[in-house]
Amino acid sequence: MRAMPLALVVSACTFASLAGAAPVTVSPAAHKSLAPDVAVGPRGEVAVLWVDRSPQDRALAAAGTDPAQHDRHLSNMDLYVAVSRNGGATFGALVRVNRDSGSVWGQVVSRPRIAAGPDGTWHVAFVANEMQPKLGKPALTTHYTRSTDGGASFAPSRRLSTLTDADMSGVIHGGFASAAAFGGLTVDRDGAVHVLWIDTRRMMRETDTAEVYGVVSRDGGATFGAETLLVEGDVCPCCQLVAVPDARNRLLLGSRLITADGHRPSTVARSIDADDRFGAPVPTGGAPWKISGCPLKPTALGVRGDIVHAASHNGGETPPAVILATSRDGGASFGPAAPVHPAAQVSDSPSIAVVGDRALVAWHAKATGLRRIYTRVLDGAGTLLGEPVELAAPAGTSQYPVLATRTDGRVQIAWQQGSAILTTVLDGPGT
């Protein structure tokens, strides 16, 4: 792995966060960074993962192509991680996760994921660009890698999804022959590693519906079992999956459904067996949203016991908004959905962190001008408390927040600030 000097990796802004700490910029200057994810390890280590599109933009510029006009479906990017061992105050050297430069297919709407194992292993799942040799066409596949040395290096990635012979290039944007993308990653309470993705291998040409496949490792990512069809049919092919274990160590899956009449509701499903196969998805409510195309919107989850919070963008609301609904029976049913930011012109990209009996939800919104990040507290029953609070981020556009619960009862947040990735610690939502 190549490491960049620490001076290029870490810089502190002069703006205070909600907890009084200055945000830290983890991406290097003059790079174009996007799609952050964040995780906290068992000893309080903080890892921030993001996509770097600089290799792609340099190649396009050398070929005489304006990067701003490039089709973002055809991405050739890199993936980086920075790890803090002092609670997020400073971060170590930047490490490239992918061995082959430009091999990552990175998008904010299909962001790579990072999770920590109970032994401190960092697990990463991402989408890679590959060529289908029989067809001579590009394909998207789900890859996995891990770091067993605290994030100092990552093993060569392994493809977990099958590179099929299916040719759906006439249907899939970007001309891909097939896609195993928009995936989720989680480590359950027993340390098993679950990687899931949306798969087009059985997609019918006359429909938009895809399916969910996945694999499980029960030895900390050393090996994975065979891939399994987890959700059959009717899955929105472009809305990233979110997987979270519940108190019984069942997986809860946030995804989006395509109904027969063209609506795309946010849903939550529960695993029903040891192979992670899921039961029928349960809609989380909100106004009907009928859209001819891909919403490109995930369903964020926060779980405590039988309480399940689900937040998602709904374009059917007036105005389009992040709505939040809570289940008190483990995801079997959901109460009424409510907008998290009623005064915003539009709100999007939610994330949830559960701390004790409460939770914190973050999102970005246009309230008066540029996109800015806001947070709000949920009580134990899922009631939104107080008013939205704007994150104390630098001036300009702040967007795509991700949250992770810390071992000290606070919350780590990472986000995209312009073309940089920032992170800081927020006060917990209390009890």
N, C-alpha and C positions, 0 to 999 in steps of 0.2 A: 504494500500500500504506500502511496505517496503521501507525505505529510507536509503541510504548509507551515511556515513559521508562525508561532503563536501571535506575533504582532499583527499578522494579516488576518487572524481568525477572530480575535476578541477585541471589541472596543465597547466602551460604556457611553451611553447617552446621558444627558444632564436632566432627563425628565423623570420625575418620581412616579412609581407605580402605586396601586392602591395600598400596598404594604410598605411603601416608603423606600423600596430598593430601586436603583437606577436600572432601566432595561439594558440588557447586554446584546450587542450585535454579534451573532455567531458566524454569519456568512462573510467572506472576504470582500473587501472593497473592490469596485469595478467589475464584479461578477453579477450576473442576473440570476437571482435565486427565487424560488417559488415553492409552493406546496409543502409547508412544514408539517412535521408530526413531532410529538414529544412523549416521553415516557420517563417514569421514575423507578429506579432499582430498589432492591430490598434494603440497602444500606443508605438510602437517600440520594444515590447518584442520579443525576439528571442527564438525559440524552436527548438531543435535538437532531432530527433528521430532515433533510430537504433535498430538492432537486436543483441542479445547476444547469442552466441552459446555455452557458457561455460557449462550450465546444460546438454546439449546433450553430449558434449565431456567427462564430468565427468562420466555420466552414461555408455557411451561406454567403457571408461577405466576400470570402475568397473566390466564390463562384459567381459573384456579381449579382446575387439575389438579396433583396432587402429583407432582413429578418422579420420586420414588422408585417410583411406581406406573405410570409411563409404559412402554409397550412399547418396549424398546430396539431392536427391529427398525426402528422408525420414527424414525430419528435425523436431526436437522437441526443440524449442528455446524460449527465452524470448524477450520481447520488452520493451525498456526503453526510457525515455525522460528526458531531462534537459532543464530548462528554465532560460534565462537571462532577468533581468529587468533593466540592465544598458547598453544596446546596444551591448551586447556580450562580454563585458570586463571580467565578471565573471558569473558563472552559479550556480544556486541553487542545492539543494540535488537531487540526482538521484532517479527517481520514476519508478517503474515497472508498465507498462500499463496493462498487462494481469494478471488476478487474479490467474489463475491456471498455476503453473510453467511448462514450457515446452510445452505450448499449441499452440505456434505460429509456423506456417510454414513460415520460413523466408529465402529468397534468394535475392541475389543482383538483379536478373532478375525479381523478383516479390516482390519488396520492399514494406513494409508498408508505408502509406502516412499520413502526418499531414497537417492540414490547420487551419487557424484562422478565426473565425467569427467576424462580426463587433462589437459584444459586448465583445470580448476578450475570448470567448469560444474556447478551443482547440479541434478540431475534428480529430479522428484517425480512419483509416480503415486498416485492416490487414487480412491475411489469417490464418485460424485456422485448426488444426488437429482435426478431429472428426471420430467416428466410425459410419458406416451405420448399425444400429442394425439388420435390416432384413437380410443383406448380411454378416454381421460380417467382413466387410472390411473397411479400412480407406477411408476417403473422405476429400476433401478440401472445406472449406466453407468460405465465406466472412463475417467478423465481423466488428462491429462499436462500438466505445466508445467515450466518451467526458469528458473533464474536465471543470467545471464551476467555479473552484477556482484558476485559473491561472496556472494550471499544478501541484498543490500540490497533487491531487488525481484524479483517473479516475473511472467512473462508471463501474459496471460489463458490460462486452461486450455483445452485442446482435447479433445473427446471422441474416443477412439480406437476404442471399440467401437460396433457398429451398434445403433441404437435400433430394435429389431424390432417387428413387428406381433403377435408371439406374445402370447397372454394365458394366463399360468400363475398368475394371482392366486389360483386355488383350491388351488394346490399350494404355492406359495412363502410362507413365513412373512412376515407383515406386509402381505400383499395386493399384493405387487409383480407387475406384469404380466410382467416379465422381469428377469433379473439378470446383469450382467457384473461380478463382484466377486471378493473373496478373492484378489487378484492378487499378482504378484511383479514386481520390477524389478531389473535388473542392467546394468552396463556391462562389456563384455567387454575383452579385452586389446588389441583394435584400436580401442577407443573407441566401438564400436557400442552403441546403447541398446536394450535388449530389455524390452518391457512385455508381460506375460502375465496372463490372467485366466481364471476359471472361468465358463463361459457356459451359460445354460439354453435357448438358442433352439431346440435340437433335443431338449430333454428330453421324454421320453414321460410321459404322465400316470400310467401304471401303474408307473413306476420312479422311483428317486431319482437316477439317474446323470446327470451333466453332462459337459461336454467342456472342453478347454482351447483357447483362441484366443490369438493374440498378434500383435504388430507389431514391426518393427525399424526403427531410424533409423541411417543410416550417415553422417550429417552433424551429429552432436552434438545431435540433437533438433530441428533446424530443420524437418525433414520426416520423415514415416514412410511406409513402404510399406503395401500393402494388408494388411488383417487376414487371418490364415491359421489354418485349423483345424490345431492342433498335436498334440492327443491326442484320438482319437475314442472316445467312450463310456467307461462304467465308472469315471468320475472322481467321487469324493465331492464333492458340490456346495458344501460348506461348510467345507473344510479348506484354509487359505490356502497358496498356492503359494510355494515358495522356489526361486530360480534362481541358479546360480553357474557361471561359466566354469571349465573345467579347463585344464590346461597346454597342451592342443592347441586351445584356444579353442572347444571344444564346450560346449554348455550341459548342465548337470546339473540335473534338475528333481525337487525333493522334493514329493510329493503323497500322496494317500491313495486307495486303490482300493476299489471296492465289488464284492465277489465275488458270484457267483450264489447262494451260500448265506447272504448277509447279513453276512459279515465285512468289516472295514474296515482292512486292513493298511496301514502306512506303506510307501511305495515310493520308488524313485529310478529315473529314466529318463534316457537320454542322447540328445542331438540327433543326427540322422543325416543332415541336409542343411543347406544355407545358409539355409533358411527356418525353421530351428529345429524342424522336425517331429521328433518323438521316437519312439524305438523302444519296445519292450515294457517296461513298468515292472517293476522287480525288487523284490520284498518285502525288507524289511530285518530281518525276523525278530521274535521275541518270541512271547508267548502269543497264541493266537487271540482276537480281540476281536469278538464279535458284538453289534451294537447296533442297535436299531430307532430311528433318529434320527440327528442330526448330531453327530459327535464334536467339531467345531469345534477341531481340533488340527492345527497345521502339522508339517512334517518339516524340522528344521533341518539344514543341510549345512555341512561344512568340507572344503575340497579342497586337497591338496598333491600335485602330480604325479599318480600313479595311486592315491594314498591318498584315500579318500572316507569321511569320518565322517558318520553320519546319526543324529540323535537325535529322538525323538518321544515323546509321552505315549501309553501303552498301558493302557486300562482293563481289559484282560484279565489283566494281571499282578496278583499278590496280594502286597502292596497295589497299587493303581493307581500306575503309576510312569513316569518318564522312563527309557527304555531307549536304549542307544547301541550301534550296530554299525558295523564298519569294513570297507570293501572295499579290497583291495590290487590290484585289477585294473581300476580306473577306473569302478567301479560295475556291473560285469558280474555280480558275486556279492558276498555279504556274509558275514562270519563270524558267530559266535554273538552275540546281543544280550545286554547285561548292564545291570542297573539302575545309575544313577549315584549313587543315594542309598538304599541298601538299608534303612537304619534309619528312614527317613521314613514317616509315616503315608500321605502322598500327595505326589507331585512332578509338576511340570507346567512348561510354557512354556520349553523349552530354546532356547539360542542358542549358536553355536560361532564362535570366532575362531582362525584358524591363524596362528602366528608361528614362522617357521623350520621346524624339524623337529617341533615340538610344536603342541599346540592347547589352548585353554582352553574349557571348556563351563560355561555358567551356567544356572540354572533357579531356580524358586521351589518351596518345599516347606513342608509342615507337619511339623515334627519334634517339637515339644513344645507348640505353641500356635498363634500367629498365623503367617501366611505370611511367610517370610523368604527371602532370596536366598542361594544357595550357588554355589560354583565348585569345579572340580576340573580337574586337568591330565591331558592325554592324551599319551603318548609317541608316537614316530614310527610305531609299529605299531598304535596305537589302544588300548593298554592304559591303563586308568584307574589313576592313581598317587595314593598317599596317601589321605586321608580328605576328605570334603566340608568346605569352609571357608566359614563364614558371612560374608557381606559386612558390613563395618562400616558399616551404615546407621543412620539415626535409629530410635528406638523406634517401634513400631507395625508396620503391615502394609507390607512391601516386596515387590513382585511385578513380573512381566512384564519381565524383563531382556532387553536387546539388547546385542550386542557388535560392535565394529569394530576391526580391526587398525590400529594407528597406524604412522606412518612411523619412529618411534623404537624399535620393537620391543616397545612396551607395548600395552595393550588399553584402549580406551575403553568404558565401560559406561554405559548409561542405563536408568532404571527408573521405575516408578510407586510413589511413596511416599504412601499415602493418596490424596489428590486432587491431588498435585503431581508434577512430573517432575524427577528429579535425575540428575546425571551426575558421574562421576569417572574417574580413570585408575587402572588396575591394573597391577601388575608383570607382565611377560610370563611365559609358562610355562617359559622357559629352553630349553636345548638338550640 
